[in-house]
């Protein structure tokens, strides 16, 4: 199982030391990261990754750069892999 540490209000993931790694191997590791970064448990919560992405993460509407159609994506989606970015279409 993997765990994530996120802001309760925005549901944005908390960046880790290695910015590409956004999950923790255990709940204890996520708790220690919250403590190390001096984050309040009233503002930052820990959840199982699969539950977070399926039920908790807020969604936002973006517009496809080429077709103009709107689509829904999670707030933690990487900008470079999203059809709403020029980077996605120029690679």
N, C-alpha and C positions, 0 to 999 in steps of 0.2 A: 504494500500500500504506500501511497505517496500523500503528503500533506502540504497544504499551502497556508501562508500567512497573509492575511488581507485586511484592508481598511473596511470597517463595518459600513460606513456611510457610502463610500464610493465603490466598493468591492474591487479596487485596484490592488494588485499583488504588491507586496513589499519587496523591493529589490534586495538581492543578496550580494555577498562579496563578489561572487562571480555572476555578473548580470544576466548571463544566459540561463543560469539554473534558477528556476522559480519554484521548485518543489523540494521537500525535505523527505528523507527516508523514514522518519518516525515522528510521532507527535512530540516526543521529548526533544528532538532536534529543533522542531519549529518553536517550541516553548523557550528553549535556550536562546534561539536567535532573537525572539521577542525581548527577552531579558537583556541580552548583550547590547541590543540597539536601544534599550531604555524606552520601549514602546508600551503604552498603557493597555492593559487587557480590556479596558472599557472602550477603546478605539480600534484595537486590532484583534482579530479573532483567528482561530486555527480551524481548518476543516479538511476533511478527506478530499483529495483533488477531484475525483470523479463526481462526488456530490456537489462540490463547489461549481464546477463547470456546467453541470446539468440543472441545478436548482437555485444557486445563490447568485452567481455572477450576473450583473446588470448587462443589458444589451443596449446598443445604440444603432441608429439608422445612419447608413452612409450611402453615398451615391457612386455608382460605377462610373469611372472616369471616361470610358469609351462609349458605353451604351446609354448612360444617363439614368438607368434604372436604380431604384433604391433597394437596399438589402440590409439585413440585420446581422450584426456581428457583436461579439462580447467586447467589453471595454478593455480587456487585456490583449486583444488581438494585435499581433505584430504589424506595424504599419507597412513594412516592406513586402509583406505577403498578402496584402489586401488590394483588391481590384480598384479601390478608391484612390490609390496612390500612383504617382507617375513612376516611381521606382519599380513597381510591380510590372508595368507595361513596357518599360524600357530595358528590362533584362533579357 
